[in-house]
Amino acid sequence: MVEAYLTGIFPRSQTRISAGREYTKGNCTEAELREIEQRDAFSIVQAQQEAGLNYIQDPLFWPDLLFPFSQEIRGIKPRKSLKEEVDMDRWFDTNKFFPRLEIQGKLKAEEPFLTTYMHLDALGENGKVVLPSPFLLASLSNDRNKTYASLEVLVEDFAAILAQEAEFFAGHGIRQIQFTDPCLVYEHPGKEIFPIARRGLERVVRNLPTSVQTILFTYFGNAAPYFAELFSFPVDGIGFDAFAIDAKQAEELQETAGKGVVFGAVHAQHAFSLPKNPEEPEMVWQKMQPFLEKLKPLWFAIAPTGELTELSYSIALEKIRRLGAIKRYVQDAANV
């Protein structure tokens, strides 16, 4: 069976953006803001269900994947206490900026906290959550006071916190957990990072039941040179941006050793228009075939290349419908 699902943060609606501005002016209450957000979350869930997506993702609505960790983990300076002139980094290849996590002590979270930033009650039986990997969190942190002796030790502490979150989600009916990590493919990383990242993720998934599918999803870079390393991670499937891999590289790929593959085949940063639309179902299927022949994955899925926050709310909804159309076409073409 061909699967399809989202892979990250969904953009806010214009109604929610306007309400946020009014909230900062004191013209909108927090309860009213949350009501709008809840309504939008249910609309996005409904769009996923109507498109026939297999796992239904919480839309998140966070400024970036680091945000709730910056607010809730003891040992990280909360963003609300950061000075306005704090240095901002570009969020990989996007037009968005974020402050790094400022480490000011040993990391600790007494209990799971991410559920308060999500809308799990809207997801139904096949819920999905998207989390940063422990290596991503550590890589996007500033440890100015050298609280941690090494990046690896920092990864271990983030992994312990993420394990607590992942186990909570598994115990509350979530069926798929995606761990996102652009750092593993962005700007040609050295392969020495992979053992550190792998050990961190192994700590997170160690006690998860087999009923929960786990994905490691990469984007903002060409994953092909790192496939051997990525497919050694202790997860059920590996996701990547198919637009970043050319046909010649696809011909040189090796089998996936019993894992699934998530093809990032719907572009998360561009709204393509006809007639030359690389997201037309037939074109997506043509692009996928060399990968399937070489990788021989245990299963495969179609997804956006990453989070959809560079797009407008309406175009992001269209991307959901496009995912459903591609899934149906590929399922017929592949006879699966």
N, C-alpha and C positions, 0 to 999 in steps of 0.2 A: 504494500500500500504506500502511495505517495502522501507525505504529510506537508502541512504548511502552517506557519505561525509567525508572529511578530518576534522582534529580537531586542527591544529596548524602549527607552522613554518615548512617549507619544506627546506631540505638541499640545499646548493648551488652546482651547477655543477662544475666539475673540471676546465672547461673553465673559469668560473666566479672566482674560487679560484685563478687560475693562474693570471688572469687579475688583481685581487686585489693586489697580490704580486708585479706585475709590476707597478701598480699605486703608491704604497708606494715608489718604487725606482725612480719614475719620468719617467717611460718608457711607461705609458698608461695614457691617459687623462680621466678626469671624464666623459666626454661625451661618450667615448668609453666604459667605465665601465658600464654606465647606458644603453647603447645600448645592451650589452651582457645580462644584467639583465632583460631588457624588453623582449628580445628574449626568455630567459629561462622561464619567467613568462607566455608568450603565449604558450610555449610548455607544461607546467604543466597544464594550463587551458585546452588545447586541450586533454591531457591525461585524465583529469577528465570527460570531455564531452564524449569522446569515451568509457569510462568505464560505462557511464550511471549514474554518480553520480547526486544526486538531486539538491544540492546546490554547486556552484562552488566557491571555496575559493581562495582568494589571497594567494600566497605562502609566502609572507612576507619577507623572507631572512634576518630577523633581527638577531643580535647576541643572543638576548633573548627578552622576552615579555616586559621588562622594558625599552629597549633602547630608543625609540622615546620620552618617557615621561621624561627620563633623559636629553634629548637634548632641549625640547621645553617648559617645564613648568617653569614659573618664581617661584623662591623659591626652586628649586632643582639645585644643582651644576652640570653643564654639565660634562659629562664624559671626554670630551677632555681637561678639565682643572684639572682633578684629577691627582694626582701624580702617577707615575708608580708603586710606592710601596704600593698603596692602597690595603687594605685587600680585598681578593676575597673569595666569598662563593661558595660552590658547588651547582649547580642547581639541587636540590633534588637528586634523585637516578640516576644521569648521570655522565659522565666524563667531563662535561663542568662547567666552573666557570663564575661568574658574580660579578660586584661591586654593592652593595646596592645603593638605591637612597639616596643621601645625602641631607637632608632637611636643608636649611639655611635661610628660611623665610616662610611667609604665601604663600600657593600655589595659582597660578593664571594662567589661559590661556585665552587670549583675544578672540581667535577664534579657530575653529577646525584646527588641524594640522596633524592628522594621515594620511589623504589622500595623503600627499606629500611623505609618506613612503610606499605607496601601488600602485597597478596597477589596479585600479578600471575599467579603460576603457577596460580591457581584459576579464572581468568576464561575460558579457552578462546579460540576464534577471534574472537569479536565483543566483545572487551574494551573497556571504557569507563573513563576516569578523570575525576575532577572536580577542578578547580584553581580557586583564587581568581584573579580578574583582577589585572593589575598595578595598576590604579587602586584596587581594593579594598584590596590590601596597603598601598599608600601612604596611603590615606585613614584606615586604622586603625593608623597608626604615630605615635609621638611622636618628633619630632626636636628635643629640648630644646636641644641645642647648636648648632642651625642648621648642621648638616653639609652640608645641601643648600640651594642658593639658592632653590629653589622646589619646589612639589609636582610640577610637570612633570618636573623633573630626577630626582626620587626615583622617579616612575613609570617613567622610562626605565631606571633601574638594576634595578628589580624586573622590568621587561619582559625585559631581557637574561638574567636568571636563569631566568625562566619559559620563555623560548625554548629554553634549554638543556634544561630538563626536558621540554618538549613534543616536541622533536626526538628525545630519547632514547626517549620512549614510542612515537612514530611508528616508530622504527627497531626496536622490539621488539614490533610486531604489534598495538598498540592501534588500534582502528578509529574511536573517537569520543572527542574531548576537549571537555569542557564547561568554560567559564570562567564562574564565578559572580560576580555583582556586585549585591548589594542596594543599594549606595550610589547607583546610577544612577536609582533610583525611590523611595527611602525619604525620607519627609518633604519632598516637593516640592523636589528639588534645582534649582539654577539651570542653565540650558542651557549656560552657559559651561564647565561641566566636561566636556562631551561631546567636544570636539576633543582634549582631553588624554587622556581615557580611550580614544578611538578610536586615536590614534597609538600609545599603549602597546600595545594589543592587536594592532595591525598589525605591530609589531616582533616580537611573540611568534609569530604564525602565518605570517610571511613565507616561511619556508623549509619549511613543512610540505607533504608530498605531498598531491595531491588525493584519494588513497585514504583519508585521514583526515578524517572529518566533524568540523566545528567548530561549537560552539554557544555563544552568549552567553545565560546564563540569569539573569533578574532575579526578585526576589520581595521581600516585605515592603513592597509599595507598588503603586500603580496605574501601570502602564506606558503606558496609552493616550495621555496627553499627550506622551509622548516617543517615540512610534513612528517619527516621521520621522527622529529622530536615531539611534535604536537600529538601524533597518533600513539605516543607512548604514555600520554596522560591518563589517569585512572577515571575516565568518564565514558559514557555510552556513545557519544558522538562528538565530532569536531565540525565547527562551522567556520566559514571563510567567505570573503568577498570574491565572488567569481569574476567580477569585472576586472580585478587586479591581476588575474592570471591569464597569460596569453595562450594561444592554441599550441604553440611549440612546447611550452612548459607542461601543459596538460598531457601531451603525448609521452612525457618522460616520467609521469607519476607512477608510484608503486601501490600495491594493494594495501588496504586499511587495517589489516589484521583484526577483522571481526568487529569493527566499529561502524556506526552510522555516519552519514555525512549531511550537513546542512548547507545547502547552496545559497549564498547571498546573491540572488539573481534579480531582485527588485531594488533599484537604486534608492538609497535612503536620502540622497542629497539633491537629486534632480527630478524634475517633473517632465518626463519625455512626452513629446507629441507625435502624432502620426505624420507622414506615413512610415518614417524610418524609426520605429520605436523598438529598442532592444528588449523591451519588456513584453512584446507581443508573445503570446504563449508558444507559437511555433518557433520563434527565434530563441526563446529560453530553452526549449527542448533540444534544439540543435546545439546550443552551447553546452548543455549538460551531458550529452552523449559521450564525448571523449573522456570526461571525468568518470562516468559510470563504468565505461569499458576498462579503464586503467585501475581505478580504485577498488572496484568490485565491493562496494559497501554493503554492510549487513542490511541497511535500510537507508532511505534518503528523504530529505525534506527540502522545501523551498521557503525562502525567507527574505526579508529586506537585508541589505548589506550592513545595516546597523540601526541605530536609533533614528527616528524620523523627525527630530527636533529642528532640522534645517528647513523643513517644509511647513506650509500652512496647514491648519487643522483640516480644511476641506480636501486638500490634496492628499494628506495622510490617510484620510478615510477612503479616498479613491485607490490608494496603494493596497489597502486591505481587500477591496473588491478585486483588484488586479491579481493579488495573491491567490484568491479563490478561483479565478478563471484559469490561471496558469496550472494550478493543482489539478483541476478537472481535465484540462487538455493533456497534461503529461501523464496522468493516470490512464487515459484512453490510449495514448500513443505508446506507452511502455507496457500496456496490457498487464498492469499490476493492480 
